[in-house]
Amino acid sequence: MKLQLLILALSLAAQTPAYRAPRTPDGKPDLNGIWQALNEANYDIEMHSARPAMALRPGPYGPVPAAPVLALGAVGSVPPGVGVVEGEIPYKPEALARKKENQENWLTADPEIKCYLPGVPRAAYMPYPFQILQSSSAIFFNYEYAGAVRNIFLKDPGPPPVDSWMGQSVGHWEGETLVVDVTGFNDQTWFDRAGNFHSEALHVVERYTRTSPDVIQYEATIEDPKVFTRPWKMSMALYRRQEKNAQIMDFKCVEFVEELMYGQWRKKPLPR
């Protein structure tokens, strides 16, 4: 009897229809809302253990925080993460060496520290919300970090006129999934704080699939023949912000790094 009940339960589960998202007036899945990733990918997209800081130096019994971040204590530590990458990132040998160099020079090299635009796919999993604004004729992404924005073209405008931090995004629908093809990048963004990087040949294909009222399953396929030996993928859930007053606040951080980047050129520089 127990076996029969188990078989029946499995059969019913198999027959449960996949989630069907609410529709916009043109019949497309409705992705409108404020969404946010809840993971540690911005620290490191690969699986990683906790460590005392992003910037380290040798200590008597193992690595300790580098002097410039020592005073941050636990605030500057790195939480562990299970990673969002399927398998290992397939770096070419010379590119892997550069990744390690990036990591060793994180304090001066990470573009996030300078408030550069985050790029794609990093904009999706930084620890800040973003808003999808969707109508029958347009899709627009508004990110809180650095005031970054993306217009998702629904008709291919042709090759990107110039390389940029956020690239050029062209979208189309495949059933329940919004597929966004992104090209036209510069080489100035990283995938995370761990030094994972790309070249200007980066090509990203994103997939946004709403799997429940408050979850979008996000996938990004990464291709860059100058850096990687083959395409690779990352995936994660994006969660709808539930607050009644949820909104994208103003976090244009450029002004917050003026002292870091230009303070030494003051007539009377402040002490470091």
Secondary structure in CASP SS format (residue, H / E / C, confidence):
PFRMAT SS
TARGET T0000
AUTHOR 0000-0000-0000
METHOD secondary structure of the structure
MODEL  1
M C 1.00
K H 1.00
L H 1.00
Q H 1.00
L H 1.00
L H 1.00
I H 1.00
L H 1.00
A H 1.00
L H 1.00
S H 1.00
L H 1.00
A H 1.00
A H 1.00
Q H 1.00
T C 1.00
P C 1.00
A C 1.00
Y C 1.00
R C 1.00
A C 1.00
P C 1.00
R E 1.00
T C 1.00
P C 1.00
D C 1.00
G C 1.00
K C 1.00
P E 1.00
D C 1.00
L C 1.00
N C 1.00
G E 1.00
I E 1.00
W E 1.00
Q E 1.00
A E 1.00
L C 1.00
N C 1.00
E C 1.00
A C 1.00
N C 1.00
Y C 1.00
D C 1.00
I C 1.00
E C 1.00
M C 1.00
H E 1.00
S C 1.00
A C 1.00
R E 1.00
P C 1.00
A C 1.00
M C 1.00
A C 1.00
L E 1.00
R E 1.00
P C 1.00
G C 1.00
P C 1.00
Y C 1.00
G C 1.00
P C 1.00
V E 1.00
P E 1.00
A C 1.00
A H 1.00
P H 1.00
V H 1.00
L H 1.00
A H 1.00
L H 1.00
G H 1.00
A H 1.00
V H 1.00
G H 1.00
S C 1.00
V E 1.00
P C 1.00
P C 1.00
G E 1.00
V C 1.00
G C 1.00
V C 1.00
V E 1.00
E C 1.00
G C 1.00
E C 1.00
I C 1.00
P C 1.00
Y E 1.00
K C 1.00
P H 1.00
E H 1.00
A H 1.00
L H 1.00
A H 1.00
R H 1.00
K H 1.00
K H 1.00
E H 1.00
N H 1.00
Q H 1.00
E H 1.00
N C 1.00
W H 1.00
L H 1.00
T H 1.00
A H 1.00
D C 1.00
P C 1.00
E C 1.00
I C 1.00
K C 1.00
C C 1.00
Y C 1.00
L C 1.00
P C 1.00
G C 1.00
V C 1.00
P C 1.00
R H 1.00
A H 1.00
A H 1.00
Y H 1.00
M C 1.00
P C 1.00
Y C 1.00
P C 1.00
F E 1.00
Q E 1.00
I E 1.00
L E 1.00
Q E 1.00
S C 1.00
S C 1.00
S C 1.00
A C 1.00
I E 1.00
F E 1.00
F E 1.00
N E 1.00
Y E 1.00
E C 1.00
Y E 1.00
A C 1.00
G C 1.00
A C 1.00
V E 1.00
R E 1.00
N E 1.00
I E 1.00
F E 1.00
L C 1.00
K C 1.00
D C 1.00
P C 1.00
G C 1.00
P C 1.00
P C 1.00
P C 1.00
V C 1.00
D C 1.00
S E 1.00
W C 1.00
M C 1.00
G C 1.00
Q E 1.00
S E 1.00
V E 1.00
G E 1.00
H E 1.00
W E 1.00
E E 1.00
G C 1.00
E C 1.00
T E 1.00
L E 1.00
V E 1.00
V E 1.00
D E 1.00
V E 1.00
T E 1.00
G C 1.00
F E 1.00
N C 1.00
D C 1.00
Q C 1.00
T C 1.00
W E 1.00
F C 1.00
D C 1.00
R C 1.00
A C 1.00
G C 1.00
N C 1.00
F E 1.00
H C 1.00
S C 1.00
E C 1.00
A C 1.00
L C 1.00
H E 1.00
V E 1.00
V E 1.00
E E 1.00
R E 1.00
Y E 1.00
T E 1.00
R E 1.00
T E 1.00
S E 1.00
P C 1.00
D C 1.00
V E 1.00
I E 1.00
Q E 1.00
Y E 1.00
E E 1.00
A E 1.00
T E 1.00
I E 1.00
E E 1.00
D C 1.00
P C 1.00
K C 1.00
V C 1.00
F E 1.00
T C 1.00
R C 1.00
P C 1.00
W E 1.00
K E 1.00
M E 1.00
S E 1.00
M E 1.00
A E 1.00
L E 1.00
Y E 1.00
R E 1.00
R C 1.00
Q C 1.00
E C 1.00
K C 1.00
N C 1.00
A C 1.00
Q C 1.00
I C 1.00
M C 1.00
D C 1.00
F E 1.00
K C 1.00
C H 1.00
V H 1.00
E H 1.00
F H 1.00
V H 1.00
E H 1.00
E H 1.00
L H 1.00
M H 1.00
Y H 1.00
G H 1.00
Q H 1.00
W H 1.00
R C 1.00
K C 1.00
K C 1.00
P C 1.00
L C 1.00
P C 1.00
R C 1.00
END
